């Protein structure tokens, strides 16, 4: 089974090896990565991985392309292009996700083929997010992200919302109109009996309005209760406070000049629930990372990206605005927006 993971990156150098090696453990055979405007060696690392056939067992086949976007919408323009790339066209399944998103599979041997089998081999599987908190980690350290951050919101409730966003695995025979960042869209003229089979991460059919994109406010999400029996999508959007500062400076890979204010941080920094289930992958992941970092070329490129990440952090902390952002975020209560204010009103804090 050929499984191609597709993503867009900008200055994600310190995190590339973990994400690619983790996907390889899931059964991903190919990676298609689009990069733009990198200053930390991300593009150089990807070029090196793409040229190293001897690392296939650890990273699969890596294809690196410059982002083809002519405007501001980097991700959607890249996804449109990806549908025409050989590495996607030859795939049995396509997995569209970001470098801070890790597919945590709970069934069988914890691989994508096991998830597909558990869901009954539908044409699409949409797996629900779980947003992992910062966990009080201030300093960036070169250790697996999935090891450092193990607390999240109540899985079925995020900032008072029961409907939570998803990312999707797409089978090659899906009647594709285009890939979206969260889900594929099928051709509008399809009759009801020709619409693709589509499940959540528990093998249940997705809600009708999500399936047909009939509700604009719900085209990327549906109720999460009971939706993660077979798989969860662990989203590490915050990571360390150091890395979050660098992320703010970088902006959003999807859209130009988008800033992350403290609402974004507070929404995702709810540590009320502990989930260490993804740690099942750590022994194999750590071994793969040790081997990759021991490689003279790849290890040196990884070390350079780590140094660039830390140097950028230092540069930002020398700027009063970023130093104040660091202090402000570090002092915020670990409650989502609205909850802490309500607790204060009720005299509970």
N, C-alpha and C positions, 0 to 999 in steps of 0.2 A: 504494500500500500504506500503510495506516494502522498505525503502531506506537506504542503507548502505554507509556511508562516510568512505573513506580509506585514511590514511595519514601516513607519517613518521615524527618523531620528535626527536630532540636532544636539550635539554636545552631550552624548550619553556614553562616552568612552569608558568610564570606570565600571559601567553596569552591563556592557555588551556581552562579555564572556559568560557571565552568570545566566543571562536570559537565553542566549543561544544554546549553551550546554544544557540548561534545564529543558528547553523545548526538545532537544535531542533525546533526552530521557523519556519524554512523552511519546516518542515515535515520529517526531517531525523529521523529514528527510531533506527538506530544502528550505532555505531562508531567502526571501527577497526583501532587501532593506534599501530604502530611499533616504539619502541624506541631503541636508542643505546647510550652508553657512557654518560649518563646524570649525571651531578653533581649539579643540582639546584633543585632536588626533582621532576622533571617531571615524572619519572617512579613511584615514591611513590604515587604521586597524581593520576596517572592513575590506579594503583592497587586499591586505595581507591574507586575511582569512579566505577570501575568494580565490586566491592564487595557490592555496595549500591543500591539494587533494589528499595529502597524507594525513590530514586532521579530520577526515570525513567521519570517522567513528565517533568523534567528540562533538563536532559542530555540524555535520551533514554538508550538503552542498550550499555554499553561500554565494549569492548574487548581489552585488552592490551597484546601485545606479544613482546618478544625481537626480534630485527631485525635479520633475519636469514642469512644476507649477510656474505659470506666467503671472499669476495674480497672488492674492493673499491666502487662498484656501489650499494650503500645501497638501494636506492629507487627502482631500477628496480628489484633487487632480492626480495625485500619485496612484490612488486606488483605481481611478479610471484607466490610467496607463497600465496598471498591473494586469488587468484582464487580457491584455494583448501580449503579455510576456510569456515566453515558452515555459518558464519554470512554473507559472500558474496554469497555463493551458494544459500541461501534461499531468497536472496533479489530480489525484483521486479526491482529495479534500483540500480546502483552503481555510486557513485560520488567520483572521485579521485581528491583531492585538497590538498593544503598545509595550515598550520595554519595561514598564513598571507593572505589567499585568502578567500573572502566572496562573495557568490553568491547573487547578488542584483536583485530581481525579480520585474518587473514593472507591471505585469498584475494580474487580479483577486484578490485573497486574499494574493498575494505576497509569495506563497509557491511553492515548486517544483511541486506538482500535478497541480497547476494552469499553470505553465510554460509548462509542458508536454501537457496539453490540448490545450493551445494556439498554440503550435507547431504541433498539429495534431497527437500526440502520435507516433513519429518516434522511431526507435530503438536506435538512438543516437542523442544527442543535444550537440553541441560544442559551448560554450559561450566565447565570446571574452574578453580578459583582458582590464582593464583600470588601469594604474599605478599611484598610489597616492603618491604625493610628501611629503617631510618631513615637509613642512609648517612652517619652522623656529623653530620647537620644539626641544629644546636641552635636557631638563631634562626628564628622564623617570618618569611618574606618573601612578599610578594604576587607570586608567580610560579607558573606552572602546576605542579601537583603531579606530573603525568606527566613533566615535564622534570627535576625536582629529584631524583627517586628512581628509580634504574635498576638496583639490585642486589637479588637475592632468593636464597632457598634453591635448591638443585638442584630443577629443576621437578618431577621425579618423586618426590622424597623430601622430606617436611616433618616435622621432629622425629622421624625414624625411621618415619613413617607413609607407606605407599604409597597409601592411600586418602585423597583430599583432597576437600574440600567443593566444591559447585557452586552456580551460580545458573542460572535457566532462562528461556528464551523459550518462550511458550505460544501456539499457534495458536488462532484463535477457535472452531474446531470440537472442541477438546479436551473430552472428556466430564467436565467439571469437577465435583468435589465441593467443593473449596476451594483457593485459592492458599496455598501455604506460602511461607515466606521464601526457601527454597532450591529448591523444586520444587513443582509442582502435584500434587494427589492426585485420582485419578479415582474414580468411583462403584464401591463395593465389589461390587455385584451384577453387574458387567459380566462377560460370558463371555469366555473367552480370545481368541476371534476378534474381539471388539469393543474390545479394549484399544487405546489410542492408540499410533501409531508414535512412536518416541522414540530420539533419538541423542545421542551425546556430541559434543564439539567437533571430532571428526574424521569425523563422519558414520557412526560405528559404532553399532549397537544397544547401548543401555545394558544392564548386567548384569540378569538376571532379577529378583534379589531387590531391587535398587534400583527397578526398574520397578514392581513390585507392592508395594513398601514392606513386604516380608516380614521384614526383619531390622531391628529397632528401632535398632541401633547403626550401621546403614549407610543409613538412609533419606535422608541428606543428602549422601552421598559414595560414590565408587567409585574403584578404582585409576586413578591419573592417567597411568600410562605410555602414551604414544601417544595421549592423549585430547585434545591441543591442536593438531592439525595445521592446522585451519581457524580456530581462535579460542582465545584465552586470556582469563581474567578477571583483570586486574591489580587486586590489592587493596592499597590504601595505608592500612593500618589505623593506622600509627604517625605518618607524616608527620614534622614537626620535633618536637624535644623540647618546645619551647614549646607547640605545638598538642596534644601528648599530655597535658601537664599540664591544659590546658583541657578536654580530653576526659574526663580523670579527674574533674574537678570537675563537669562536666555530667552524668556518668553515661551509661548506655546508653539510646539512644532506644528500644530494644526492651523493656527492663525497668527498672522504677523502682529506684533506689538500688543499682545494680550497680556495683561498683568494679573497676578494672583493676589487678591487682597486677603484680609484676615478671615473673611467669611468662608472662603475656600478652605483655609486651614482648619477653622473651627468645625466646619461640617464633617471633616474627615478625621478629626483628632478625638474621637470618642473611644476610650479604651475599656468600655464596660464589659466586654466579653473576650475571653481568651480562646484562641484557636491555634493549636500547634500541629494540626493534622498534616500540613504540608511538609513538616519536618521528616516525614517518611522518605523524602527524596534526598535529604541532606548527605547521607554517606556516599551515595553515588555521585551527587553533584560536587561535593568537596573533592573527591578523587579526580573527577574530570577537570576541575579548576586547577588543582595542584599540577596536573600534567600539562595543561595549557600554559600556566604561568612559568613552568620550568623550561618551556621551549624558548630558546634564545631570542628568536625574533618576536614571537607573540608576547612573551613575558616582558620584554623591553618596551613594546608598544603599550601594553597594559600599564606598566609602571609610569610611563610618560603621561598617560591620560589621567592617572590618579594624581600625579604631581600637578598637572594643569588644573584639575578640579580643586585641589587644595590652594593653589596659588590664586585662583579666581575667588575662592572664599576669602582669602586674606585681603585681596584687593577690595572686595566689597565691604568687608568689615572696617576698612580704613575710611569708608565714606559715611558721614554722619547719618544719612537717610537709611542706609542698610544696617548700620549698627543699631539704630533705633528700632528698625523692623525686627531685628533679632531679639532685642530686649522685650519688645512688645509681644511677639509671638511666644517667647519662652515664659512669659508671665500670665498668659491667658489661661483661664480655667478649662479643664478638659471636658467641657459640655458643649453640645451643638448649639447653634444660635437659637435663642428663644428659651431654651431649657434653663440655663443659668439665671436669666433675667426673671423667669417665673419662680424659680426657687428663692431668689432674693425677695421677690414680692410676697411670697408666702412665709418668709422668715426662716427658711430651711438652711440657709448658708449665711 
